[in-house]
Amino acid sequence: MAKTIKAFFFSMCVFAVIFLTLFDAEACRPFGSYAFLEDKEGGIWFTEGDNNAISRMLPDGSVKSYPVPTEGAEPADLALDGDGNIWFVEMYGNKVGRLSNDGKITEYPIPTHHAHPVKIAVDSKGSVWFTEADSKIGRLKDGKIIEYPLKDGWPTSVAVDADGNLWVSSLVPSKDQTEQSKSTGKVGILLKNGKWKDVLKRNGSCPMNLTADPKGGVWFSDKCRGTIERIDGKGRPVVFHIGRDGFVQDMSIDKEGNAWFADRMRNRIGRISSGGDIYELKLPADNGGPFAITMTKKGDLYFSEILNYNINRRTKEGAFEEHIVVVDKRQGERKTVEGETCFIEYAARIAKKAEIEAERLEELKKMRLKEPGDGYSTLVENRCTLCHDLKRILLSRKTDWAYTVDRMGDYLTARGVPLMKDEEKAAITGYLNAYYSIKTGALQKR
């Protein structure tokens, strides 16, 4: 029992708040999305821990949610199998879930009590692998779960490489858990015979975020060393130094082999090019720290924020869109949970985003656009609602609405509706950019 409690506590520290300062707060709001993945049709699936759902977003910002049957399950990581099923882990539900193509959710209880699964991966043969806080890796196949104990330490992430090997990162804490430099970080492979093969093992290390690339390599971040690293197919590491002041919360690899990462402590996203150059994009000042991140096949980057309900998209061309996800269960009162903790660094951002969201929800309640007195809001409403309701605008922010307005013109043609004149397009674009825009910069080389 003591071992289970100790493992649960330390796993939580590794995943979310390792070696960071926390404080108790009465006004902290929960974040929504721990993980993203893209399906074959280009839909973006994401977990909603506070809404207890698995959800799918389309490029237009529309969202459909699938509630998890177990109340308070806290769904975390996601994985996609070859048949299009979505697999996920329930941190507090102590289960592995499958969302099938027909929208039905099936749950599989984990044998170990309080296993607290956080990360999940699916291999080409349909086996589902997941981390357990109690020094184990779980495998679900044909409805049965087998658990593989680690030699020591606690798993922090799992990934399946291009050759089907299961990689595991883990942390072996020192006896004095306050001494970060004495902890040991490991990256290894779970062999088909159930034995472990260590690839990297070193002191003062805390690897996490294992992410496989299409070239046979495996990436991971290491907060303790201030690095992002790649191990190639021959086990050789390449190290990229990004600094200990950041915290890489999630990573994604694009088809060109660039590694994208979410740095939540410094409120920015970054990219390590295939040539080894590091680029960073500082996000707008009112954002609450990027958390989950994924790169799509088209080259669009999606990411969530730790203290907001935003799903953000940065297109391949550099345009930025922000969607606030609103579903029935979250439209009511925000309740404060006694003993909830939040990051002192984000206190001002929480207050700012609360103001922004309150304003938008008030607009939603009235379902009216901002009216500056020039009459353009009426033009926008008359034109835009020919195809959809105003919610798409009220829940979105973009760096430039020109592309969206042009695309709307194409929809008008398809529906046989009179086309917009050039002066109408200019007026609508100008209005939306004035009242429903968000400013961001470009990726800057370090």
N, C-alpha and C positions, 0 to 999 in steps of 0.2 A: 504493500500500500504506500509506504513512504517513498519507495522507488518510483512508483507511478506518479505521485504528486510532484516529486522533484523533476521528473522528465517532462511532465506537462508544463510546469512553470518555466523551465529553461527553454523548451521548444517555442513557447510563446515569445520569449525574449529574442530568440534567434530570428524568428520570422518577421516581427514587426518593430520592435523597439530595442534591439540589441545595443547596449552600451550608450543609450541616449537618456537624457533627463526628462522625466515626466512629472506632472503635477496633477492633483485632483482639482476638478473644475465643475461648477454647477451649470455652466452654459455651453458645454461642448456638444456638438452635433455629430452623429455617426456618419461614416462614409458609406458609399454604396457598392462600388465594384472592385473586387479583388483581382479579377482576371478577365481576359478577352480571348476569343478565338473567332476565326472566319470560317464559314461553311462553304460548300462547293458553289452555292448560288450567290455568294458575296455578302450574305447577311452576317452581322457581327453579334455574336453571343456574348453575354456577360453575366456574372453573378451579382446578385443584389443581397448582400448580407443582412442589411437592416430591413429590407422588404421581404426577405425569406423567399426568393424567387430566382429562377433562371430566365433570362430575358433575351430577346433578339431585336436588334435595331437595323432598319433599312437605311440606305443613304439619304432618304428624305427626312430622317429623324423620327419616323414612326416606330413605336415599340410595342411588342407583344410579350406579356409576362406569363410564366408558368409557375404557379405557387408550389413550393416544396411541401409535401404532405406532413412531414414532421415539423411541429411548431418550434420556432426558435432554433432551427437547424444550423444557421449561419453557413450557407454554401460558400465555398472558397474557390478553389482552382477548377479549371475546365479542361477537357480533352475530347477529341473527336475521333471516332473509330472509322474503319473503312466502309461501314454501312450507313454512315451519316448519323449515328447515335451520339448524343452529347453525354459524356460522363462527368461527374462532379463529386467532390468530397464535401461532407457536412462536418464542420469543425466541432459544433456542439451537439449535433444529432448523432455523432459517432457512427456514421453510415457512409456508404458509397452509393451514389444515385445514378440512374440512367434515364435520360429523356429521349424516348424513341421518336421516330419520324411521325407517328400519329399523335404526338403531344402527350403521351402517357408517361408518367414517372414511376419507376420501380426502384425501391430502396433495398440495400443489402447491409444488414447490421455487421459491424466489425466485432470479432470475438473478444478482443482486448477491451476491457472497461476503460473509458476515458482515453481512447487512443488519440484523439484530437488530430485527425488527418488534415494536412494543410496543402500538400502538393500532389499532383496526379499526372500520369502519362499512360498512353496506350501504345502497345507495340503492334507490328504488322500482322501478328498472329491472333490479335484480339485479346491479349492479356492486359488487364488494367492494373497498373502499379501505383502505389500511393505511400506517402510517408506516415509514420506513427510516432507520437511523442515518446512512447515507451521503448526507444531504441530498436525499432523494427521497421522493415519495409513490408507492406502488404501486397498480395497479388490476388486479383479476382479473375477467375476463369470459369466459364460454364456455371455461374451462380455460386461457386465455392471460393472461400478466401483461405489462402495459405500465408503465414507470416514468417519472415526471415529475420532473425535477430542480427543486429550489427555486432561486430567484435567489441566495439566500445563507442561511446558518444551517442549523439542524437542526429537523425537525418534532417537536413534543411531544405533539400530539393531533389527532384529526380528528373531524368530526361532520357529519351530513347534516341540513339544516334542513327545515322543513315544506314548502318549495318545491322541494326536491331539490337545493339548492346544497351543494357540498362545502366546508366550512370547515376551515381548517388553522391551528393555532397553531405558532409557531416561535420559536427563540431564536438570535440572532446574537451570539456571544460577542465580547468585546473581545480585542485581541491579548494583553493580560495577563488570563488567565482567572480570576485571583484577585480582580479588580476587578469586583464585582457591579454597581456603579452605572454602569459603562461598557458593560455588555451591552445589547443592543437586543432588545426583545420585539415580535413581530408577530402580528397576527391577520388573515387574509385568506381569499379565495375562489379556488379553482381553477376557472377558467371552462371552458366546454365546448370552447373552441378550444385548451385546454392552456396558456393564459397565466394569469398571476397578477394578482389585484386586491387590493392592500393596503387593509384597512379601518382598522386601527390600527397605528401604528408609534411606539415611544417608547423612550427610554433608561431604564435602571434597571428593566427589566421582564422578567418570565419567565413568560408565560402558559402555562397547561396546562388539562387537564380540560374541553375544549370539550363542551358538552351542549346539545342543541337542546330548546326547549320547544314545546308544541302551538300557541302563538300566533305562531309565526314568528320568535321571538327565539332568540339563542344566548348561553349563559352560559359563563363561564370563571373560573378562579381565577388569582391572580397573587401568588405567595409574596413576590417582591421588593418589591411595593408593599403587601402585607398586605391585599389586597382580594379580593372576589368581584364580578364585573361582568357586566352583561347588555347585549348589543347588540340593539336592536330591528330590525324589518324595514326601517327607513330608515337603518340604520347609526349610530344615535345610542346612545352608551354611558351606562349608569347604574351608578354605583360604590357599593359597600357596603364599609365599612371593618371588618375583623375583627381586625386586628393582625398584626404581623410575627412574633410569638412562636409562632403556630400554623403548621400545614402542612396545607392542604386536599389530601387525597390523592385524593378521588373525589367526584362530585356526581350527583344525580338530581333530576328535576323531577316533581312530582305533577300530577294532572289539573287542580288549581285554580291551577297556576302557581307554587306555592311551591318554592323551591330548597332541597334538603336536601344537607348536606355532611358528610364525615367528616374530622375534624381529629385526625390521629394523634398529633401532638406534644403536644397538650393533653388527649388522651384523652377526647374528647367528640364528640357529633354535634350538628349545628345545623340551623336552618331559617331561611330568609329568606322572610317572607310576601310575598304579592303586593302588600301595602301598603308594604313596605320595612322592616318591623320584623325584628330579629334575635333569635332564641331559641336557647338552647343547653342541652344536657343533658349534665352531667358523668357519665361512666359509672362503674360500680363500681370500687373501688380496685384490684382484682386483674385488671382487664382490660388487655390489651396493646396498646392503640392501634387505633382503627378504621381500616380500610383500604378495601376495596371496599364500595359502598353502592348500594342500589336501592330505589325506592318502587314497591309493587305497585298494581295497579288497585283493589284493595280498600282501600288506604290503610295496609297494613302495611309497615314499614321493615325491610329485611334489611341486615346489615353483617357483615363479617369483621374479624379482628384480625391485626395484623402479625406477632405472635409466637406465635399460638395456632392451634389447629385448630377454633376456634369458628365456628359460623354462628349469629348472633343475630337475633332478630326482636322488634321493638317494634310492637305492634298499634296500630290507629287509636285505640283506647281508652286506650292508655298502658301496657298490660301488657307485661312483658319476658320473653322466653324465650331460653335459651342452650342450644345443642346442640353437643356435641363430636362431630365427624365422625371415625368410626373405620372404616377399611377395611383389608383384609388387609395391604397393603404397608407400613402404618404401625404395625402392632401389635408389630413387633419392636424391636430395640435402636435407640436414637437415636444415629446416628453423627455425630461431629464432623468437618467438613471442614477440613483445614489451610488457614489463611489466611482463613477465614470472618470476616466483619465483622458487628457488630451495634451497636445504638444504646446508648451509655452511659446515656442517660436511662432505658432500660428494664431495666437489670440486675436491679433488685429485683423487677420484675414478672415477669421470666423465671423467677426462682427460685420465686416464689409460685405461678405458674401450673403450673410443673413439679410442685410438691407436690400441687396440686389434681388434675392429670391423673393422676399416679401413684396417688392414692387412688381415683379413679374406675376406672382400668384394673384395679386390684386387686379392686375390687367386681365388675367385669365378669368377671374370671377366676373368681371364686367364684360369680358370678351370684346374689348374695345381697344383700338390702337391709340397711341398718343396723338393728341390733336393740338398742334402748335398754332392753329388759326389760319393756315395758308390753304386749307382745303385738300392738301395732297393725301391725307389719311383716308379721305372718302374715296379718292381715286384708287388707292391701293386696295382698300376693302372691296370696292366694286369689281376690280379686275381679278384680284387673287382668289376671292371666294367663288369664282366661277368653277374652280377645280378642287378646292379644299377649304377647310375652315381656317380661321385665323390662328389656331393653336400653333401651326408650324412656324409662324413668325414670332409669336409671343414667347415661344420656348427656345428660340434660336438666336445666336449672334454670329456674324461673319465678318471677316476683314473687308470683303467687297461683295455686294449682292448682284453685281452685273451679270455674272455667269448664271445665277439662279433665275434672274428676270428673263434672260435670253432663253433659257431652257423652258421657262413657263410659256414663252411665246410659241415654242414647238408644240407644247401640249394643247394650246389654243387651236392650232392648226388641225391637230388630230381630232379634236372635239367639234370641229366645224364652227368655232366661235370667231367673230371678227377679230382680226389681228390688231395688236397694239401699234400705234403710230410711234415714230422715233421720239417725238417729244413726250409721249406718255411713258415710254421706257425710261427716258432720262429722268423724268419727274419721279417715277416710282423708285428707281435705283438711288436717286439722290435722297429721297425721304428715308428709305431703309438704311442707307449708309449713315445718315445723320442720327437716327434714333435707335437702330437695332444693329449696331456694329461693335466690333471689338478690335483693338489694335494690338499687333504683335510685330516682332522684327523678323530678321532672317537668321539662319544658322551662321554662326561666327566661328572661324577657326581659332583654336586655342594657341 
